[in-house]
Amino acid sequence: MNQSSISVDRYFQLSLYLLVATGFVTLASTGRLDAPALLLVSAALLYRGYLLVRGRTLQLPERWASYATLGYVVFYLCDLFLLSGSFVSATVHLVLFIMVVKMFSVQRDRDHVYLAIISFLSVLAAAVLTVDAVFFASFCIFLLLAVSTFVSMEMRRSLARAAVASRTPPSGTRHVTGSLSTTALALTLGTALGSFLIFFLLPRLSTGYLSAYAPRNTLVSGFSDDVRLGEIGQIQQSNTVVMHIQIDGDIRGAHDLKWRGVALRAFDGTRWSNPQQAATVLTNADGNFDLSATRAATVPVRAPQLVRYRVLMEPIGAGVFFLAPQARSLSGNYRMITVDEGGAVYNGDRQHPIGSYRAASDVNQPSREELRRVIAEVPPQIAFQYLQLPPVDPRLPPLARDITSSAPTALDRALAIEHHLQTQYAYSLRLPSAPPRDPIAYFLFERKAGHCEYFASAMALMLRTLGIPARVVNGFRGGEFNSLTGSYIVRARDAHSWVEAYFSPYGWITFDPTPAGAAAATPDSWSRTGLYLDALRQFWREWVINYDFAHQVSLSNDVVTRSRNWLDVARLWAHGGYDGLMERARHVEAQARTSPKRSAGVALGAMGLLLLLLNLGRLRRMVRVRRLARNPASAPQAAASIWYGRMLRSLGRRGWRKLPEHTPKEFVGSIGDPQLRGPVAAFTDHYERARFGNSAQDAQALPEIYEAIRNA
């Protein structure tokens, strides 16, 4: 095997190893791999890399590999039905096992192809498990390594099949590696550009071929119709981004809104639920839904204060739309939505999971003076659903009466309970080691600390003991404002529970008994770098994951508008430049008339500078040729070509011209002058050894023989 074959083979082995490693790293970056699989495969990859660096090999017998594969088939069934319990997880384990076995049992060229295919399957599995922007960066690296792997694989096979070795000495390893890397990078960039155009120009359809296998997020449990106390607290300990919200006209983060998810009415002591909840189905062909039609008629509160916003959801798997209280409208690429009795809005379109939507909410609530004048009667349907109580601790009703003893109206009683919980109890995300038998009594009378779900539940129960209809609402509060994108970053740690109490005829009014700032008791705000990363993440979700036909129309309209603006700017610039050029020409003409000698000198200098710039490349080549001719040993091959050309031009002036079909040896034989033929033959021998053998000594002899030919 010559040096070129060795260089290509080493490049191929390294590229294939990095390809496999990148596929595994892409899969591991999803965070879905279990610890045993992550540790075992990482150890195998590190050991394979160690062997590659040391130039060693570990070859498992093909029989052993076959036995191991057959044995894993049985383990795969156990993994599928007993251990992982998931088709995706069990299949990922199978792919990783085959990858490890194949890395140490490569026998034929097709085994290399199998390894490349396995690395692609790892990337495909990662695409199912995540939609994060990290996947895009990993995929770009994978694409570059895939191109370099298959290019070097084909070169390796061609060199192995070559029957005749080239007479030209092979290039060095560094030259081969650089050429292959440059070629792979150029092909990757071309592929990426073509893919970019195809992605943004072809009509987009929502298919979701692999969406059925995508894992569901644990956030869903906190926003369903059946929620146990403590689930919101578990969600609040996660830093996962849930959604981005852009409020029209808000460029400084001036809003602190609650994003309503589900309202729960029935409580059994440990669990909130919505039994036999009726729902209203709304359908609209153009994706615009009027939510005000689903709400009970209430007394209007002065002029409505509408807030319009756009929500970009992360794939948390929830089927509920998060909206600011008193939602009035919703629009998006959804064919059907449902609204339950508690005002929660659900997606009824299984073909279009919740991604992005626009909405408008009326955030104006009646004043306290208006609420203090409410009538005491409660509609029977509201009383039946929102005044029911489970068996409660006997200390709870007296506590509610003591807190509200000096409150004359229903509103004042609600405000008194809210204030008491905010000031007399502490906020804590630390859950009890063992679930208490009565969580609310344990919170109120023993621990006196908890998270928002306990505060909201306690207030709702105390309001019900006083005859005030109340319910618990789960959703999110606030969010961190990103000034780079003008959007609020809502994370899982912003999950929140609050209370809605009924005051006829105004409807449901929001109360929040959780101590102020408790829900925001989180780690320090992101650095500026973190905000840039979040802006990239939002762009990825908006223009890649959620890219559809509506985005194409918006993008095309934006391109047309910008193109027209650019054309107008270019036209104005051209007119302005033409007028300025004509003005300068008139000025030069006036100067030429007043001082012709100076103008002529400036013109000649400008022409000389222009000629110098136009011939700069030729001058550089002339300098390089002269330098190589004076020092042939520095670059024997290039210097030999230079001196051979000079020799041919010298002989041509004497009448001996080399024909294109003549080889150097044949040209020597065509020279009829014996005294001239000898030096030319000697020159040709030295030329061939310098040109094709890279001989510095022969190149050094060419100038002297050339002078002998000129003097012959």
N, C-alpha and C positions, 0 to 999 in steps of 0.2 A: 504494500500500500504506500503510495507516494505521499509527499507532504500535503498536497491539496486535499487528498482523500481524508487524511488524518484531521486536517483543520475543519473540513466540512462535517465530519462525523462528530467531532467534539462539540461543534456549534449546534448540531442537531440534537445531541443528547442533552445539552444544557437547556436548549429552547424547549424541548419536550418536557423536561423536568419542571421548568418554570411554568409551562402551560398547565400541567397537572396541579402544581402547587397553587396557581392562581385560581383554578376552578374550585379547589377545596377552600381557599381563603374566602372566595366570594360566597360560598355556601355557609361557611362559618360566620361571616359577617352579618348574616340574618338574625343571629342569636337564637335560632331554633334547634341547633344541634345539642344533644344531650352530652353531659360531661364525659362519659366513657368513650363515645365515638370520637369526640373532639381530641381527647388525650391520646388514644391509640393511633389514630390516623396521623396526628401531628408528629408523634414519635417515629412512625414509619417514614414519613416524608423527610424528617431531619436526618434519619439514618441513611436514607437513599441519597440525600444531598452530600453527606459526609463521604460516602463511597465514591460519589461522582468527583468530588474535589480531590480525593486521594488517588483517583484513577483505578479503583478496585471495582470488582463486580461480585454480586451474590446471586447465584443462579439456582432457583428452586427447580428440582426435577419436574418435568411436565406431569408425571404421574401423581406427585404430591399435590400439585395445583388442582388437578382434576378431582382427586379425592376430597380436598378441602371445599371445592365448589359444590360437590354433591352433598357434603355434610351440611353446608350452609343453607341448602334448600329446605331441609327440615327445620333449621333454626329460623329461617324466614317465616315459616308458618307460625311458629311459636311467637316470634316477634310481632307478627301481624295481629294475632288474636289475643295474646296474653300480655306481652311486654309493652310495646308501643301503642297498640290498639288503633293505629292509624295507617292507612295505605301509604300516604306520603312519607311518614317517618320510617316505616319498615322498608320501603323501596329505596329511600336515601341510604339507609344502612347497607342494603344489598349492593348498591352502586359503589359505596366506599369500600366494602369488602373486596369486590372484584378489582377495584383500582389498586388496592394494596397488594393483592396476590399477583396481579399482572405486572406491577412494577418490578417484582423480584422473580418473574418467570418468563421474561421476554425471550422468545426463541426465534421468531421469524419477523419479517417486515410487517406482516399484518398485525402482529401484537402491538407494534408502535401505533398503528391506526386505531386499534381498539382503545389504547390509552388516551389518544386524542378525543375519541368519541365519548369516553367516560368523563373526561374533563368537561366536555360540552354538556353532558347530562347533569353534572354538578351545577353548572351555571343555569341550566334550565330549571332545576329544582329550586335554586335561589330566586329565580324570577317568579316562581309560584309562591314562595314563602315571604317575599318582601317587595315593596314598591319604593324603597328608599333611594335617595340620590347616590348613596354609597355604591349601590349596585351598578349605576352607570359608569362610575370611575373604574370599578373592577372589570366591567365588561370591556371597556376601551383597552385596558391592559391585556385582557384575554384575547381580544381581536388581534392586537399587534403580535402577540406571541403565537397565535394560531397561524397567521400568515407566515411568520418566520419559520415556524416548525414545518409546515407543508412545503415551503420553498426549499429549505435545506434537506427535507426528506427526499424530494424529487432529485435534487443534485446528488445526494448520496447514492441513490439507486442508479443514476446515470453513470456516475464514476465507477461504481462496482461492476457495471456491465460493459464498460469501455474495454475494447480489445487491444487498442494501441495507445500507448502513453504519448503525450505530446513531447516533442523535442525541447520545447521551451521550458526552462526550469520553473517550477511552481512558485507562486507568490507566497509571501509569508502569511503566518496565521493571522496577524493583525489586519493585513490587507483583505483577506477573505472574510473575516468577521465584520469589518467595517462595511464592505460591499453588501454582504447579506443583510446587515442591519439597516443600511440605507434603503435597499430595495424593499424590505418588509415595511419600513415606515412609509415609503411612498405609496405602496399598494394599500396599506391600511387607511391612509388619508384619503385616497381615491375612493375606497369602499365606503368610508364614513360620509364623504360628501354625497355620493350617490344615494346612500341610505337616508341621509338628511332630506334630500330633495323628494325621494319617494314618500317618506313619512309625512312631510308637510303638504304635499301636493295631491296625493291620491285621496279619493273620497274616504271618509272615516265611517266605520260601522261599529257599533257596540256588540261584540260577540261573547267575550268572556269564556273562551274555550277551557281554560284551566281554573276558572274562579271557584268551581265547586270544590277543588282540593285545597284552596287557600285556608289557612288556619283562622279561627275566630279569636278576637281579642277578649281578654277577661273584663274589659270595660263594660261589655254588654250586660253583665249581671247586675250592675248598678242602675241600669236604665231600662228595666223590663217591668212587667206588671206584677212581679213577685220579688220583693227585695227584703232581705233579712238585715236586721240591725248589725252594723259593723262593716258591710260591704263597701260603703262610700269611704270609710276610713282606710280600707285596704287600697282602694283606687288612689286616694290622696297621697299615698307614699310612692307613687310612680311619677317619673319626670317625662313620660311619653307625651309627645305632641298630639293633641286630639283634633284641633281645627285651627284655621286662620280666619279671622273676621275683619272685613273692611267696612267701615261705616262711612257712608257718603258725607263728604265735607269735614271729616275728622282727620286732621293732619298732625295733631299734637297729643293724641291719646287722652281726650278730655272726658270720655265716658267711663262709667263703672257700672255696667249692666249685668243683670242675671240672664243666663241663657237657659231657658226653661226646657226640660226634657219631658218627664212624666209626673203626673199628680196622682197620689195614692190615698185611698179613703178608708180602707178596712184594715184594722190592726188587731192582732190576736195576742199581743204581749211581746212577741219577738219578731214578727214579720208583718210588713205592709203589703197589701195586695189590692186588686181591683176585680172582685168577683162579679161575674155577669155584667161586664161593662158594655154598654151599647156604643156603637160607633156609626158615624156618618161618613158615607163614601162620596168623595168628590172626584169627578173626572172632567178633563178639559183637554181638547185636542191640541191647543197651542201651548200647553204647559203652564198656564196662569190659573191660580186657584184663589177664590175669594173666601178667606177664613172667617170674616165677620159674619157670614151667613150661618155659621155653625154655633154661634154664641147666643145665649139667652138675652133677650132684650133688657137693657139697663138704661138708667138715666144718663144722658150724655154729660160728660165732664167738660164744661166750657169748650174751647176750641181744641181739637185733637193735636197732639204733639207727635207727629210721625217721625220715626227714625228708620231710614232705609239702609240696608246693609247687605253684604254679600258674604256667604259662608263657604269656605273650602274645607271639606271634611277629609280627615285621614281615614284609611280603611280600618276602622275599629270594629266593624261588623254590626253596629247598632242600626236598627231600622227606624229610628226616631229622628225627626228634624229638631235641632236645638234652635229655639227662637226666643227673642226678647218678649217679656210679658205683654199681653194684649196684642197678639199677632193679628194683623189685618189681611195680609196677602202673602202668597208664596208663589214663586215661579222657578221653573227648571225643566230639565229633560225627563219628566216623569209623567206617565199616562194616568196614574190614579194615586190618590192619597186617602187616608182615613183619619178622622178626628174623633177621639173618644169623648166621653162625658166630662172628663177632667181637663180637656183642652189639649191633650197631647196629640201631636200630628205625626202619623206614621206613613212610611212609604209602602204603597201597595203594588208597586211595579217591580216585579222580580227581575225583569230584564235590565233594569237600570238601578244598580245600587247607589246609595246616597254618595255623591261626590261633591258637587257644588250647586248652590241655589241662591236665589235672591229673595229677600223678604222685607216686609215693612211692618212696624209695630207702633202702637200708640202708647207711649210711656207716660202720658199725663194721667195722674190719679186725682181723685177728689181730695179736697183739703180736709184737715182735721175738723174744722167747724162744720162742714157738710156731713162728715161721717158721724159726728156727735148727735146730729138731728135725725139719724135713721130711725125707722120704725122698728119696734121690737119683734114683730111677727116674722117668722121664718117659713118659707114655703114648705109644704109637707114633704115634697120629694127631696128637697135639700136636707131637711131635718132627718128623714129616714136614712139617708146615706151618710151624712157627715156629723151626726150626733151619737152614733153608736159607740159604745165603750166595751172593751174586754174586761174581764175581772182585774181590777187595779188594786194596788196597795191601798189599804184604808187610810194611810197618811196623806195620800195625794189630794183628794178633794179638800180637806181642811187647809192644806198648804195653799191651794189655789184661792180659797176664800180669804185666807189671811193676807195674801199678797195684794188682793184687789178690794180689801175692806173699805178703803177710802176712795174708790173709783166709782163715780156716779153713772157713767155710761158704758156701753159695750166696748166702744173704742178705747176708753180710758183703762178698762180692765185688760184688754189685749196689750196696750202699751205698758201697763204695770208689770205683767208677766214677762214681756219682752225685756224690759229694763232689769228686772230681778235676775233673770238668767244671764244677761250680759255682764252683770256686775258681781254676782255672788258665786259664780261657777267659773272654773278654769277650762281652757281649751287644751286638749291633749290627743295625739294620734296613737298613744300607747294603749292597746286593747288589753282587757283582762286576760290573764293566762288561761283561765277556764271560764266559759260562758256562764254568766250568772243566771239564776232561775228567772228573775224578774229584772231585765236590763234597765228599765226606766227607774224603778225603785232604787236599784243599786247606784244609778247615776245621781239621783236627786238627794238621797239620804245617807249614802255611805262614801262613795268615791268623790262625788262632786267635781268630776272632771271627765271630759269626753270630747268627741269631735261633733261636727255640725249635725250629724244624723240624730244624736241623742238630744241635743238642744231642741231641734225642730220637733222631734217626737214628744218630748216632755211638754212643750208649749201647746202642741195640738191637743194632747190629752187633757191638759188643765183647762183649755178653752172649752172643750166639749163638756167637762164637768160643770162649767158655768152656763151651759146652754148656747154657746157660740159655735156655729158650724166651722170646722177647721179641717184641713188636709195638709199632708206633707208633699213637697215638691222636690224632685231630684233634678239636678242640672249642673251648670257651671257658673262661676262668678268671676267677672273681671277678665284677667289675662294680661300678659306683658305686651306693651306697645312697642312695635318695631318701627322706628322712624324711617328706616330704609325702604320699607314696602308700604308703610301707612296702614298696617294691619295689626290686630291683636293676636298674640300667640297664646292660645288656650291649651294648657297641658292637663294631664290627668290629675295632677296635684291641685288644680283649680276646681275639681269636683266639689259640689256644695249641695246642702239641703236647707230648705227654708219652709216657711209656713204661709198658707193662704187662708184667711178667715173671711166668712161671708157676711156682708152688710147690705141688707136690702134697702133700697132698690139698686145700689151701685154695683153689686156683684162681689167678686173675689178681690180682696186687698192683700198685698204682700207685707209680711213681717219677717224679720230676720233676728232671732234671739241669740245667734252665735256671737261671742265677743268680737268687737271690731278688730280687724287685722288678723284674726286667727287663721282664716282660710288662706291668707297670704303669707303665713309663717313658713317660708320656704327658704332654700339656699339663696345666696346672693344672685342678683340679676346677671344675665349673660354679659360677657364682655362684648366689645365691638366686633370681635372676630366671630363670636357666637351669633350675633345678629346677621352678619354676612352669610354665615352658613345656613341660617334659617331662611334668609331671602333666597338662597340657591335651592333649598328644599321646597319652598313654596313655588318657585318657578318650575321645578321638576314636576310637582304634582299638577300644576295648572296646565303646562304646555306639553307634557309628555303623557303622564298617566291619565289625565282627564281630557286629553286632546280629542275633539270630535268635530263633526261637521259645523257646529255653531262656531267653534274656535277658528275653523278654516275660513268661514265667511268674515268673521271679525278681523282675522289676519290679512285676508285679501283686501278688505276695505281699507285697513290701515296702510298696507303697502301702496295701494293706489293713491291714497291721500298724501302720503309722504313723497311718493314719486312726483306728483304734481307740484308739491311744495318745492322739492329739489329742482325741478325743471324751471319753476318760476325764479328761484334764487339764482340758478345758473344763467338764465336769460338776463336777469338784471346785472349779474356780475360781468357777463360778456359785453353788454352794452356799456357798462361803466369802464371796463378795461379798454374797449375800442375807443371811447371818448378820451380816456387818459393817454392812450397810445398816439392818437392824432394830435393831442395837445403837446406831447413831448416831441413829436416829429416837427411840428411848427416851431417849437423852441429851438431844436437843433438846426433847422434851416436858417433861423434868424441869427444864431451864433456863427454858422458857416459864412454868412454874408459879412459879418463884422470882423471875424478873425479866421480867414481861410487856412492859414498855415497851421494854427493850433488844431483846427477841426480835422485837417488832413492827417496830422500826427496821431490824433486820437483814433481816427478811422483805421489807419494802418496798424496801430497797436491792437485794436480790437480784432482785426482780421488775422493778425499773427497769433493772438491768443486762441481764436476759434480754430485755426488750422492745427495748432498744437493740441487742443482738446480732441479734435477729430482724429488725429493721428497718434493719440496717446497710446492706444493699444499696440499699434505697429512699432512705436518707439520702444515700448517695453519688450516686445518680442525681439527686436534688434539687439537690445542690450543683453537680453538673456542668451541669444545665440552667440554673441561675441564673448560673453563670460564663459560659456561652455566650451567654445572653440579654444580659448586660452588655457582652460583647465579641463581637459577631456577626462581625466581620472575621476573627477567628482561625479559624473553621470555618464558612464561609458556608452550606454545604449543610445542616449540622445546625442552625445558628441559624435558617435560614429555616423549617425544619419546626417548630421550637419557637414562633416568633412567629406562624406561620400557625395553629397550634393554638390559641394564645391569642386570636387574632382570631375564630376560629370560635366559641369558647366565649363571648366577649363578645357576638357577634351572636345566639347562641342564647338568651341571657338576654333579648334584645329581641324574640324571636319569629321570627328569620330563621335557620332551620336548614338546613344543607347536606345534601342527600340523597346516599346512597352512589353513585348512578349519575351524579351531576352532576360535570362537570369544574369546575375553578376558574373558567373563563370563563362556563360555564353558570350557576354559582351567582351570579356578579355580575349576570347578566341577570335572575335571579329576584327580586332585591331591588327592591321597589316604591317605596321612598323615594328620590327623586332626590338629596337632600342627602347621604344615606348611601352611595348607589351610587357616587358619584364617588371618595371616599377608598378604598372597598373595591376599585374597579377599579385605582386607582394602586397600592394595596398588593399586589394580585394580580400586576401586571406586575413589580414589584420582586421579589416572591417567586419567580416562575418563573425570572427571570434569575439569582437567587442560588441557587435549588435545583438547577436543571439546567445553569446556566452557570458555577457556582462563582464568582460575582461578589461580591467583598468590598464594593464600593461600594454595590451594591443591598442587600446584607444590612445594611449600616450604616444605611440609610435606613428600615428596617422599624420600629424602635421609635418614631420620630417620627410616622410615618403611623398607627401603632397608637393613639397618644394622640389623634390627630385623629379617628379613628373612634370612640373612646370618648366624646369630647366633642361629636360630631355630634348 
